Amino acid sequence: MSRFILALLLWGASLAGAAPADNFQRIVDAHWQWHLQQNPQVRTRLGDSSANDRWEDMSLAAHIARDVRRGEFLAELSALDVAALSTQDQLSHAMLVRQLQGERDAHALGLHLMPVNMRSGPQHLHTLAEQIDFVREQDYRAWLVRLQALPDLLMQYRELLEEGMLAQRTQARIVMERVPAQIDRLLAGDPEDSPFYKPFHKAPPELSTAQVAELRRSAAQVIRVRVNPALAEFRDFLSDAYLPACRDQPGIGSLPGGDELYRHLARHFTTTDMTPEAIHEVGKAEVARLLAEMEAVKDSVGFAGDLQAFNDFLRTDPQFYYDTPEALFEGYLAVSKRLDPELVKLFGKLPRMPYGVRPIADSIAPDTTTAYYNRPAANGTRAGYYYVNLHRPEVRPKYEMEVLSVHEAVPGHHLQIALAQELEGLPMFRSTGGETAFVEGWGLYSERLGYDMGLYTDPYSRYGQLTYDMWRAVRLVVDTGIHYFGWSREQAIAYFRANAAKTETDIVNEIDRYIGWPGQALAYKIGQLKILELRARAESSLGERFDIRAFHDHLLGAGAIPLDALERRMDAWISSQQG
């Protein structure tokens, strides 16, 4: 008998004699360490600098190897006696199985062969530098090693895209047409103007003048000799080979097996078994409800025209816009400062980790949405950040700033994500991750909490809140419309424009986002509706005993979990409060 087989038998025997909880913890720990080993960028974002000199291996061979390893983890999880686990471990077990099986399904469907769109891909890798604290020479050296390796990574992306062309797994051309211009912006000017050079513009006092000069020379050299030529070659590949092979239709449903692709994505992002048809109808019902509320606000300000005319007025009147990016940024800072003192009305437990406000990088701002949030480092070395888009302030309405800030900062993403990272007793894959339907559902639910925080006192700001709620309702209709019902891009833009007061720039960017990221847009409204349903159930069941602070604390107390698990958790809490 070989030593390898003997070792396997001994390992199996050790598992057989161990408690189920111990066996489960071994699997969870092994999976997490494997996940970190496979994802250097994730380690960087979590505050772990040990892999700051590496990129994720994006090669076809690496994707195949990961798929095999996920199958092995699933086999180990299926061998456990789940009934013998604690309630918390049973939920973690179900979530890990769901995650691994979903990743395997996505691989089998070929979704890994579409890794680039206008909001995702190697043209955005320079933003990773914002997740790194450049305080030591080693931090700069590691970034230089990463830059040296960027050409190899670009070749791996090319390999995936070429395989996608053969397998008929390509992005929509309308989305990919933006990417060469994004790369051109990275190439503009001298190497010192490159976003990849940005960390070298500042130098910590610990470094000597000679060290700083040498690091800067090295950075300019690697960008000139390796990074920029490789980016230019990748851009040319996209323009000359990939774009002509991209699909003409915007929807993923136009690909072979496209309906199955989209049903998988709908299940993944909503954590439900809702069909695209059912989601489409929910969206239309929400649109109709919100239109009535928007009409009421329009009438309250004495506007004489119809809702479409009111939306055009809001999109074009200068009183609703700042003149400069600087003034717009100051406006966001002012709104954010008003939020924190109001949180104690709604939450008994608040995160220790603070957040800051930053502008979105100029190189990506024209092609991205109004704002987004980046989580704190898991080890506490970096705060969370709320990123705001300052590109063309004349299309960034003032009346949306309050609702946007409560979604992205507090009590939305920062509060929920920072709290989850500080929860004790959860495996890392839960405290640092979680389900999109919960995360984005909570963000959208938080927008309504603005009323409890004293926001939206101005009717236009209230209209902004309704506009944002409508935006997510429209998403249900247009995302299913594009990817399942065969809508054209123009049809989706027209539906969005007819029902929401978003500016034309935002509408086009949003529709192109849905085209490039099928199914993700479904998570927000489906998650919000479930949380609102659970709150209404708790208020009805508990009456005067309902405590909004206790409700929110328990809702957030297990991290971002699937919606069916959330419903079971909150029903149990309601029963305990009644008892």
N, C-alpha and C positions, 0 to 999 in steps of 0.2 A: 504494500500500500504506500503510495507516495506521501511525502510530508504535507503537500498541499491538500490532498483529500483528507488526510488525518486532521489537519487544522480545521477544515470545514466541519468535519464531524464533531470535533471537540467544541467548536463555536456553537453549533446547533444544540449540542447537549447542554451547554451552559445556558442557552436561552430557554430550553425546556425546563430547567430547574429554577429559573428566575421568576419573580412575580411579574404578572402582565404589565403592571405600571412601569417596572424597571425595563422590561423589554421595549415597551413603547418609547420610553425616554431615550434609550439607546438609538432607536431608529430616528427619532426626531433630531437628536444631536448629530448623528451621522449625516442626515439629509441637510441640515443647516450648514455644517462644515463643507459638504460637497457643493452646496449652493454658493457659498462664499468663494470657494476655490474656482468655480466656474465663472464668477461674475466680479471681476476686479473693480468695475465701475460702481457696483453696488457697495462694495467695501469702502470705496472712497466716499460715497454719499453718506454712509453710516458713520463716518469719522475714523475709519480704520485706514491708516496710511501705509500698511504693510504691502499693499499691492498697487501703490501709486505709480509704479513704473511699467504697468501692464494694461493691455486692453483685453476685453473678452475675445475668446477665439470664436470667430464667426464662420469658420470653414464648414463645408458640408459634412466632412468627417466628424467634426466636433458635435454638430447637431445630431448626427446619427448615434454617436456614442452617448450623448445625453439622453436620447430617447430610450436606449437600451437600459441605462442606469435607472431611469424613472420606472421602467417596468420591474426592475429588481426591487426597488423600494415598495412598489405596490404589492408585490408578492409577499414581502416581509410583513406589511401592514395587514394583509388579508389573513395571515396565519395567526394573528393575535386573537385572544379572547376579549373582544371589545366589551362585552357585558360586565367583565370584571374590572373595567377601568372606572375611574371617577367620572362624574358628570362633565367636569371641565376637560378631562382627557378624552372623553368620548367625542366632545365637540371638536377638539383639536384633531383627533383621528379622522373624523368626517371631513374636516376642512382640508387636511393634508391629502387625503385620498382624492377629494374633489379637485384640488389643485393639480396633482400629478396626472390624474386621468384627463383633465382638461388640456394639459400641456401635451400629453400623448395624442389626444384627438386632434389638436391643432397641427401637430407635426404630420400626422397621417393625412390630413386634409391639405397639406402643403402651404399652410399659412406662413411658415418660416421663410418661404421663398419670396416674400414681399416685404423686406425689412426697411424700405426707404419710402418716405413720402415727404411732403413739404414741412412736416413738423417732427419727423424722426429720421435718423440716419447719420452718417459720419459728418455731414456738413454742420451738425449741431454739437459735435464733440468738444469744441472749444469752451462751451458753457460749463463743462465739468470743472474747469479751473476755479470757478466761483465756489465750488464745494471744498476747496483745499485751502488750508491756512499756510501760506507761504511765509514761514518764520525761520526756517533753517536752510542752510545750503543744500542739505539732503532733499528738501522739498522741491527745490529748483532742478536739482540733478535728476530726480525721478520724472519730472515733467519733460525734461529734455529726452530721457530714454523713451518716454511715451511718444514724443514727437518723432523720434528716429524710427519708431515701429509703425507709424501711421501708414506709410505706403503698403506694408504687408496687410494691414487691416482693410485697406481699400480694395486690395486684390481679393480678399475673402468676401467682401460685400459684392464685388463683381461676380465672383463664382456663384453666389446665391442667386443673383439676378439673372445670370445666364441660365442656370438650372430652371428658374421660374419661367423664362421664355420658352424653354423646351416643354415644361410641364403645364403650360397655359395657366400659370399663376402670376399674373402681372398686375401692376397698379393701373389705375385709370390715367390716360394720357393727360387729361386736363390738370390733374394734381402734379404729375411728374414734370410738367412743363415749367413749373416754378423752380425746380431744384437747380438746374444749371445757373440761373441768375443768382441763387443763394451762394453757390460756390464762387461765382464771379466776385461777389462782394467780399468773400474771404481773401481773394487774390488781389484785390485792389490796393494800389500804393506799394510802399516799400515793405520789406519783412517786418520792420518795427511797427507798421500799421496793422499787421495781422492780429485778429482776436487771439490766436494761439500765442502771441508774444506778450499779451496783456500782463501776465504776472510779473514780467521783468521790468515793467515801468516803475514799480516800487521796489525798494530794497530794505530789508530789516537792518537795524543799526548794528546787529551782531556781525554783519559781513563787512569786510574791508572794501575800500574803494577798488582795489585791484581785483578782488573776488567778483564784485558786482560787474565790473567791466568785462571780465572773462566770461561770466555767465551770459551777459547780454550779447557778446560776440558769438558765443556758441549757439544761442537761440536764433539770432538772425541768420547764421550760417545754415542751421538745420532746416529752417523754414524756407530759405532760398533754394537750397540744394535738394532737399528731400520732400518736404511737406507740400510746397506750392506746385512743383512739377507733378507730383502724384495726384493732387487735387485736380489739376488741369487735365490730366489723362483720364481721371474718373469722370469729370464733366464731359469730356469728348465722347467717352463710351456711352454715357447717358443720352447725349444728343444724337449720336450717330447710329447707335445700335439698339439701346433699350427703348427710347421714346417711340421709334417706329413700330416696335413690337407690342407696345402697351395697348390695353383694350380701349376701344372707342367709347363704349358705354360707361357711364360713371359707376353703375352698380356692380357689386361683387356677384350678384345673381346672374350676370351675363357670362360668367366663367363656367366651364364644365363642372357640374355638380354644385353650382352656385347657390341654389336654394338650401342645400345641406350645409354649406359653408355659413350662410347667414343664420340659419337656425341654431347652429353651434354657437355662434358669436352672441346671439340674443340670449341663449341660456347662460353663457359665461358671464356676460356683463350684468344681467338682471338677477342672477341666482334664482330664477324661477323657471317653470315650464311653460310660461306664457308663449303662445304662438305669435309670429309676426302679425297675423291678422288681428288678434286680440289687442296687441300693443297699439296697432294703428287706430283701432276704434277708441281705445282709452285716450289717445292723443287728441282725436277729433272732439271728444266730449269735453276734455279740459280746455281746448281752444275755445269752444262755444261758451263755457262758463266764464272764462277770463275776459272774453270780448264784452260780455255784459258789464263786468266790473270796470273795465276800461272806459266804456261809454259813460258810466256814472261819474268818473273822475273828469272826463272831458266836459261834461255838462256842468260840473261844479265850478269850473273856471270860466264858464260863459263863452266857450268857443262855439261859433255858429255853424261850422261845417261838419262834415261827417268824420268818422274815425280816421279814414285814410288821409284826409286833409289835415287833421290834427297831428298825425304821425309825420307828415311832410313838414308841418310847421316846427315840430320838435327837432327834426333832422337838420333844418336849415337856418333857424333863427340864431343869430350870434350870441344872444343873451345866455344861451345854454352851453356855451363852450369857452374854454380858456384860449388865450391868444398864443401862448408859448408853452413848450414842453416843461420849462422850469415852473411856470405858474400851475400847470396841471399837476406836477409832482408835489408841490407844496399843498395843493388841495387834497391830494390823497393822504399826505402826512397829517393834515389837520383832522380829516375824518377819522383816521385810525386812532388818534389820541383820544377821541371822544368815546371809543368803544369799551375799553378795559374797565372803567369804573362802573359800568352798568351790568357787568357779568354776575356780580354777587346776587342779583335779584333772581337769577335763573339757575345757578349752579352752586352746589355745596362744595364741590371739589374743583379746583382750577389747576392747570399745569404750572410747574415751576419754570419751565423753559420759556423765555421771551421770544418775540418775533420782531423782525425789522421789515422795512419797505425799501425795495430796490427797483430801478428802471430795468425793463427788458433790454437786452443788448441790441444795439442799432442794426447789427447784421441780420437778425432774425425778426425784428419787430414788424416789418411790413407784411410778413406772411403768417403771423401768429395772432392769437386771440387777445382780448382786452387785458387779461391778467392771468396769472397762475401762481401756485404756491409750491415751494420746495421745503420738504420736511427738515427738522433739526437732525444733527448727527445723533445717532443712538447712544454714543458714549458721552454726550453732553458738551462736546467741544465746539459746536457750532449751533447758533440759533436757527429757528425757522425764518423763512423769508417770503414775503408777499411781493411778487413781481408785477409791475404795472406797465402798460404799453403807452409810451409817450409819443410814438410816431403819429404825426398829423393830429395835433390836439384839436383841430377843428372838427374832427369826427368822433371825439370822446366826450359824450354828454355829461354835464355836471349832475344831472338828476339820476344818473346810474351809479354814482360813486359810493353812496351809502350802501346800497344793496350789494354791490360788488365787493366791498370791503368786509361786510359781515359774512359773505360766502367764503372768501379766500383766507381771511385772517381769523377774527373771533366774532361770534362763537362758532364759526364754520371750521375750515380745514385745520387751522393751527391749533385751536383748542382741542379738537377731536384727536388729531394725529399725535400731538405732544402728550396728551393724557394717555393714549394707548401705549406710547413708548415708555411711560412711567409706571404702567401697571405691573404689579409683582405677580410672579407665578405663571406667567404666560410664556410659551415658547417664542423664540425670536421671530419665527416666520409669521406669527400673529401680531406681536407687538410692533413690528416694523413693516407690516404689510396689511393685508386684509382685502375685503371684497369691495369692488368699485361701487356696487349698488348701495352699500352702507356709507362709504366715504362720500360719494357725490350726493346720495340721498340726504345725508346729514347736512351737507353744505347748502343744498336747496331748501331744506326744512329751516335751516338757520336764518335764511333770508326773511322768513315770516317773524322770527324772533326779534327782528329789528323794531317792530311795533312795541314789544315789551321793553325795549331798551330806549324808548323815547325818540326813535328815528322816524323818518317819513312824515314829519309834521307839515312839510310843504306838499301841496297836491301834486306837483311835478315829481317830487321824490317818491310819492306814493305810486304815481304812474310808472316810475322807474322800477319799483318793486314788482308791479304787475307785468311790466315789459319783460323782466327777467324770468318771472314764472311762466309767462307766455312763451318765451324763448325756449324753455325746456319742454313745454307741451308741444310746441311746433316740432321739436326734435323727434318726438315719437312718430309724428306723421311723416316727416320728410326722410328720416333715416330708413324707416320701413319702406317708404315710397321709392326711394332711390335703389335700395339694395334688394328689395323683395318684389315690389310691384312694377319695376321697370321705369320709374320716372326719369325724365331727363334732368340735367342740371338746371336748365332754364325753368322748368316746371317747379322744381324745389325752391329756387330763388324767388319765383313769383309768389308761391304760397307763403314763404317766410315774410316777404315784403308786405303782403296783404294783411298779415295778422299780427305783426310786431313792429314796434317803433325803433328797432335797431337801425343804425345807419347802414347805407349801402356797402361801405367797406367791411363792416362787421358781418353783414349778411353773407357776402361772397366768401369771406374767409371762413365763416362757420360752415357753409355748405361744402366747401372744399375740404374742410376738416372731416366732415362726416363721410365724404367720398373716400378719403384716405385712411379712415379709422372706423370701419364698419362696426356698428353695434354698440360702440362705447357710449354714444349719445343717449342710449336708452336707459342707462343706469340712473340718471339724475331724477327724473320724474317718477319712475317706478319705485325707487328707494324712498323719495319724499312722501309719496302717497301711502306707503306702508307705515312710515313713522307717524304721519298724521292720523292714520287709522288706529294705530296703537294708542296714541295720546287721547283720541276721542273715546276709545274703549275704557281707558283708565279713568278719565274724567267722569264718564257716565257711571261706571261701576263704583267709584270711590266717593263721588259727590264732594262734600265739604272736606273730606279727609284727603283729597288729592293734593299732593305737594309737588309743584312743578320742579323744584330743585331736586327732590329725591327721585322723581321720574327721570330727569335728565341724567343724574349720576348713575342710576342703574342701567339706563339705555347705553351709556358710554362705557360701562364698567367691564365689558368683556372684549373690547376692541371692535374692529370692523368685521362683523360676522355675517354669514348669509342671512337673507331675509326670513327664511322659514325658521332658522335657529333663533333669530331675534324675536320672532313672534312667540315662540315657546318660552323664551326667557322672560319676556314682559308679561305674558299671561300668568306665569308662575309668580312674578312679583305682585301683580294685581291681587292674586289669591292670597298671598302672604299679608298684604296690606288690609284686606278684608277681614282676615282671621284675627 
